[in-house]
Amino acid sequence: MNRLQKLSAFDTRAFHWCNGYGRSSPVLLSSRWISRLGDGGLYLALGIGLALWEEQDGEAFLLAGLLAYAIELPLYLLLKNTIRRDRPCHRLENFKAAIEPSDKFSFPSGHAAAAFVFAMLVAEFYPALMIPAFMLAGLVGASRVMLGVHYPTDIAAGALLGIGTGLLGLSLWGGF
């Protein structure tokens, strides 16, 4: 067994472990709500709201965020459609996801990437909110595993993509 096969086997075991403990109704219900926070609309609404009502950094937050997401989204799509990893709910026998995924492939997690971009922006512009922002980003990622549409490494890759593109966007914006 080569390293990639070992990583895949570990990832599948970790996925089953998470889903063995997380398939109760309260966990699935909260995972659905947390996952919805990562759909993207909330990030844009918060950015626009800050731009309109927060005079010191609101507009810069929105513009830096738009730049960071303009970098993250094409990279995410390129990776997802190049790697083409099947979602666990499509690959694993006798497993049904709690939600219907919006596309076919799982690596990297777009929800995790977007959540970690947002957390990077919050950390830069509103440092007092950094810990809650990263905790929420982690919960968005974990919710995707609990719902059965991502493996743990999909979340880790999405987090790295989000942090990296968040840093790049902030650097290009000039605020970091």
SVG drawing of the C-alpha trace seen along z (x, -y; Angstrom):
<svg xmlns="http://www.w3.org/2000/svg" viewBox="-33 -56 37 58">
<polyline fill="none" stroke="black" stroke-width="0.4" points="0.0,0.0 1.5,-3.3 1.3,-6.6 -1.7,-7.9 -3.6,-4.7 -2.6,-4.8 -3.8,-8.4 -7.1,-7.5 -7.6,-4.6 -6.9,-6.7 -9.3,-9.4 -12.1,-6.9 -11.6,-5.5 -11.7,-9.0 -14.9,-9.8 -16.6,-6.6 -15.5,-7.5 -17.0,-11.0 -20.2,-9.6 -20.4,-6.8 -20.7,-9.4 -22.4,-12.2 -25.5,-10.7 -27.9,-11.6 -30.7,-14.0 -29.5,-17.0 -26.0,-16.7 -27.4,-16.5 -29.8,-19.3 -27.1,-21.6 -24.7,-20.5 -27.3,-21.5 -27.6,-25.0 -23.9,-25.5 -23.2,-24.3 -25.8,-26.8 -23.7,-29.6 -21.0,-28.6 -23.0,-28.8 -21.6,-32.2 -24.5,-34.6 -23.9,-35.4 -20.3,-36.5 -21.4,-38.9 -24.2,-40.3 -21.9,-40.9 -19.3,-42.5 -21.9,-44.8 -23.3,-45.6 -19.9,-46.5 -19.1,-48.6 -22.4,-50.5 -22.3,-50.9 -18.8,-50.5 -16.9,-53.6 -13.3,-52.7 -12.7,-49.4 -16.0,-48.3 -15.3,-49.3 -11.8,-47.9 -13.1,-44.6 -15.5,-44.3 -13.1,-45.2 -10.3,-43.0 -12.8,-40.2 -14.0,-40.5 -10.3,-40.3 -9.6,-37.3 -12.7,-35.5 -11.9,-36.4 -8.6,-34.5 -10.1,-31.6 -13.1,-30.7 -11.3,-30.0 -8.5,-28.1 -11.1,-26.0 -12.9,-25.2 -9.7,-24.4 -8.6,-22.0 -12.0,-20.4 -12.4,-19.8 -8.8,-18.6 -8.6,-16.2 -12.2,-15.0 -12.4,-13.0 -15.7,-11.4 -17.7,-12.4 -17.9,-9.8 -21.7,-9.6 -21.1,-8.6 -18.2,-6.3 -18.9,-4.4 -21.4,-1.6 -24.4,-1.6 -23.8,-5.3 -26.3,-8.0 -25.5,-11.7 -27.8,-13.8 -28.0,-16.4 -27.7,-16.3 -24.4,-17.9 -24.5,-20.7 -21.8,-19.0 -20.1,-15.7 -16.6,-16.2 -15.3,-16.7 -11.7,-17.8 -11.2,-20.5 -14.2,-21.7 -15.5,-25.0 -17.4,-25.6 -14.2,-25.2 -12.2,-27.4 -14.8,-30.2 -15.1,-30.0 -11.4,-30.2 -11.0,-33.1 -13.7,-34.9 -11.9,-34.0 -8.6,-35.4 -10.4,-38.7 -11.9,-38.9 -8.5,-38.2 -6.9,-41.1 -9.6,-43.7 -11.3,-42.7 -8.6,-40.8 -10.8,-40.6 -13.1,-38.3 -10.3,-36.1 -10.9,-33.1 -14.7,-33.0 -14.2,-33.4 -11.7,-30.5 -13.9,-28.4 -16.9,-29.0 -14.8,-28.2 -13.8,-24.9 -17.4,-24.1 -18.5,-24.8 -15.8,-22.3 -16.7,-19.7 -20.4,-20.1 -19.6,-19.0 -18.1,-15.8 -20.9,-15.1 -23.4,-15.6 -21.6,-13.0 -20.5,-15.1 -16.7,-15.5 -13.8,-13.5 -11.7,-15.2 -8.8,-15.8 -11.2,-17.7 -11.8,-20.1 -8.1,-20.4 -7.3,-21.2 -10.2,-23.7 -8.9,-25.3 -5.4,-25.6 -6.8,-27.0 -8.9,-29.5 -6.1,-30.7 -3.6,-30.9 -5.9,-32.9 -7.1,-35.0 -3.4,-35.9 -2.7,-36.5 -5.8,-38.7 -4.9,-40.7 -1.3,-41.1 -2.4,-42.3 -4.9,-44.6 -2.1,-46.1 -3.7,-45.6 -1.5,-42.7"/>
</svg>
